[in-house]
Amino acid sequence: MNETLERPSQSLKGAGNLEAIVRPALEMLEVLTGLESTYLTSIDFAQEVETVVYSRNSDKVDVREGLQVPWFDTLCEHDPENGLRVVTDVGEVCADSWIAAQFDIKTFVSVAVRAGNGAIVGSLCGLSQCRREITSRAYHALKVLAKLISDCLQREQLLEQLRLVNEHLKRQARVDDVTGLPNRKALNEELGKMLAHASLDGSYVLVCMLDLGDLREVSDRMDHPVSDQFLRSCANRLTEATGRKAFLARVNWDQFALISPGPDDFDGAIQLATAIARRTCEATVGDYAFRNVTARYEGAYAGCVAVRFLSVQQALEFAGQELLRAKRERISFRGSRSLWRSDQALL
């Protein structure tokens, strides 16, 4: 017996996750009890169903993984105090059970598997088509193995919670608090990926910088919450105006950036860059409601370039230079007056 238990015992020692613990535990339980089928279930009391998660079968019995049984028809009626059930005359005690009849069960044992708060979340079970005596040694082993599985579940739940927290923190580190858009860090990562891909196939990457110009005027004449409201409105308009392949980010207090894969011919890339600059600028033009007033905005400045075989920093600097050129050109055309109409709320 000791030699038979040695292999599953060693497996348990080196187990690092739930399945790695359950598989040898089921094998050990089979050896200790002589039951033809041993398995672990999960119990959903809200849906009133019990599901076989892992199973080990021998001889004629085949309790398959994924088998679902209505809770009212299961044999796992746990003792509230010990969480354990042993039935050696299933045909007589559970004569109306479909599962008992399906597998011609004579002997059945189960022990509750609990979550960290003590709630029952599953069962460690064994069954046989023969009448078998469950020794005190097997009885004790059943409880120990169930406790081991419960501890593993709690550890995995804790690890899952930590993973979710870490993912949340990572997302937060890449998201702008005001607009909900990706921030500069996220933009740099995505632009790096696009440039790397473009260097392989010889295509261009379109990099567009947008400057809201007079955002500080909004903040100075009204207040900070209003400027945040304006930023969110611009972000929504830009998101609607850009395609699914485009990546939009807020990179500075009054600046956005948009990057997108481009074609592999230079003329086509330049035409598309010009169109993007025009479209993004036009997307921000219009009336903006601030509390009980409405102001007319003449649109952001936009500069877009088509680049390849450059670093992230070089690509952004190149786009920044194009933005400055676009600003100078637009200012020389219309003068240095505000982007906000003087007859509106920002007087």
N, C-alpha and C positions, 0 to 999 in steps of 0.2 A: 504493500500500500504506500509506504513512504517513498519508494522509487517512482511509483506512478504519479505521485503528487509533486515530485521534484521539478519537472519541466514547467507546469503551469505556475508553480510558486516562483521560480526564477523569472518568468515572464511578468508576473505581477510586480516584482521588485523594480524592473526596468521600465514599467509602463509610464507613458508621459501624457496620455489623453484617455478619454472615456472608453473608446473602443479597445484600446490596448489593455485596459484593466478588465473590461467586461469579458472579452473572449477567453482569457485563461481562467477567469473566475467561474464561467459557465462550465469549462472543462473540469475544474476542481470540484465543482458542485456535483457533476455527474459521477465522478469517481467516489465521492463521499457518500452519495445517496443511492447510487445504482439506478437513478431515474433515466428513462430513455430520452427525455427532452428537457433541456434547461434553457431559460430565456429571460430577457429583461424587457419590461414593458414601460411605456409612458401612459399616464392616465390624465385625461382631460375631463374634469368633472363638469365643466361648463357645457361641453358638447356631449357628455355622458358616453364616452367611448374610451376603450383601452386599446393600445397599439403595440404590437411586438416590434421592438427596436432591433435587438440582437438575439439570435437563437443558436442553439447547438442541438442537433438531432441524431439519433441512432436508431437502429432496428426499424420498426414499422412506423414510428411516430414522426411526423414532419410538420412541426409548428413553424410556419414560414415567416421570415422577417417582412414586416409591412402588413401582416394580418391585423384587421381591426374587428373588435368585438364590442357590441353594445354593453355598457357598464352593467345593466341589469342582468346580463347573461354570463358575466364573468364569474370566476370562482374565487376572486381575490377580495373576500370580505374580511378585512384585517381586524384583529383584536385592537381596540383603541389604545390599550396600554402598551402591548408588546409589538403591535403591528405585524403579527405573524399568524398564519393559518396552516394547519396540518390536517388533511382529510385522507383516511386510508380506506374509506368505503364510499367513494364519490357517487357511485350508481344509486346508493340508497339515500345519501344526504342531499344530493343535488340531482334528483331524478328528472327534473324539468329543465335542466340546463342543456342548451343546444351544443355548446362547446364540449361538454362532457360526453354527450352522445356521439358527436362528430369524431372524436379521437378515442372513444371507448375507454375513458379514463377510469382507473381504479384508485390510484393514489395521486394526491396533489398537495404540494407545499408552496407557500409564498410568504414573502416578508416584504414589508413596505420599504420603499426608497424615499427618503425625505429631502426636501430643500433646506436651505439654511434657516428658514423661519419655522421649521418643524412640520410644514405642510407635506402631505403625501403627494408625490409627483409620479410615482411608478411602483413597479413590483419586480422583485427577483423571484422567479418561479421555477418549479420543476414538476414533471408529471410522468406517470407510468401507466401502462395498460395492465400491470400486475399489482397485486397487493404487496406493498413493501413497508417494512418497518423503518421508521426514521429514527436513527439512534441519537443519543444526546450529543455525540460528537458532530454528527451531521447537522443537528438542530443548532448547535453553537456556531458552526462554520457558516451556516446560512445567514445568521445575524451579523457575523463579522464581515462577510463579503458584501452584504447590503450596506453596512456602515461605510465600508471602503468605497463603494460606488457613490454613496451619498456625499462623502467628502470630496470625491473627484468632481462630481456635479457642481458642488459649491465652488470649488477652485476654478472650474471652467467658466462658471457664471461670473465670478470675480474678474477673470481674465478678459471675458467678453465685455464686461462693463468698462474695464480699463482701456480696451481696444477702442470702444466707442468714444470714450472721453478723449483719447489721443487723436482719433480721426476728427472729432469736433474741433479740438485745438488746432490741428493742422489746417482745417478749412478756415477757421477764424483768422489764422495767420496769413491767409492768402486772400482774404475778403475785405473790401472797404466797408467800414462801419456805416457810413452815411447812405451810400447808394446800393449796397449789397452786391456790387460788381467785383470782379477780381481786382486785386491791387497791383502795385508795381512789381512786387516779388513774383506773383503769379504770372504777370505779363512776361517778365524776363525768362521764366521757365518755359512758357509756351512758345515764345519767340525763338528761344534756343532750339527747341524741337523742330520748329518750322524751317529754320535756317539749315539745320543739319539734314533734314529731309530734302530740301531744295538743292543742297550741294551734291546730293547723290544723283538726282535726275535732271539737274541743270535748269530747274524752274526758278521763278522769281517769288519773292515774298513781298506783299504789299504792306507797308507800314505807314499808318496815318496818325498824326498828332493833331489834337483839337484844343484850342484855347478859348475859354469862355469870355475872355477879355475884361468885361466890366463886372465880374462877380463881386469884387470888393465894393463896388458902388451899391449893389443890392444890400450887402451886409452893413455898410456904413449908414445908409439912409433909412434902412428898415431895421432888421436885427438878424442875429445869427440863425435862429430857426428858419427864417424866411430864405436865407441863402441855402440852407440844407434842403429845403423844399424845392428850390430851383434846381439844385444839383440832381435830386431824385427825378424831377420831371424831365430834365435833359437826358439822364440815363435811360429812362423809359422810352423816350422818343428815338434815341440812337439805337437802342436794342431792337425796336420795331423796324427801323430803317435798314438794318444790316442783315446779311444773310446768315444762314446757319453755320457756314464755314468760318465766319468772321469771329474774332475773339476781341471783345470790348473790355477795357479796364479803365479805372480811374487811377491816374499815376501821380497827380499832384493836387493841390488845393483847388485849382481852377482849370485843370487839364485832364483830358481823356486820351486814350490811345486805342487804336483799332489795328489789328493785324489779320492778314488773311492769305492763304495760298494763292499764288498767281500763275499765269501761263508761262510757257518756256520761251516765248518769243518776246523780244524787247519792246517792239512797237505795241503789241497787244497789252503788255504789262503796263506801259506808260499810259495808254488810253484808259485802262481800267483804274489806275491810280488817280488819274484826273477825275474820272467819274465818281470814285469813292469820295474824294475831297469835296466835290460839289454836292453829292447826295447827303453826306453827313452834316455839312454846313446847313443845307436847306432843311434838314430834319429838325434843327434846333430853332428855326425861325418861327415866330408866331406869338400869340397871346399867352401870358402866364398869369394865373390867378394867385394872388397873395392875400389871404384872408378875405377882406371885403373890397379889395381893389384888383384891377387887372392892368398889366403892363405889357407893352409890345416890345418884343426882343427881335433885333435885326439879324441874329444868328452868330454862331461861333466862328472863329478863324479856323481854317483847316489846311494842313499841308500833308500831302501823301506822296510817297516814293516807292519805287520798285527796286528791290535790292536782292543780291545774292553774293555768296562767298565773302560775307562780312561777319564780324562778331556781333553779339547782341548790342553792346555799347555803341559800336560804329553805326549799326542800323538805326538806333534811336537818335543818335546825334545827327545823322543824315536827314532823318525825318524832321528833327527839330529845326535844322537849317531851312528846310523847305517851308516849315510853318512860319518862321521869321520872314522869309521872302514873301509869303502870301499875306502876312499882316502888313508889311510895308507897302505892298502893291494896293491893298484894299484901302489903307489909310490915305495914301496919296490920291486915290480916286475920289473918296468921299470926305476927306478931311479928318480931323481928330475928334469929332464930336462923339458922344456916347452911343453905344450900341442900343441903348434904350431910348425910345421915343420921348422927347422932352415934354410932350403934351399928356403924358400918362402919369402913373402913380409915383415915379421916381424923381419928380421935380424937386 
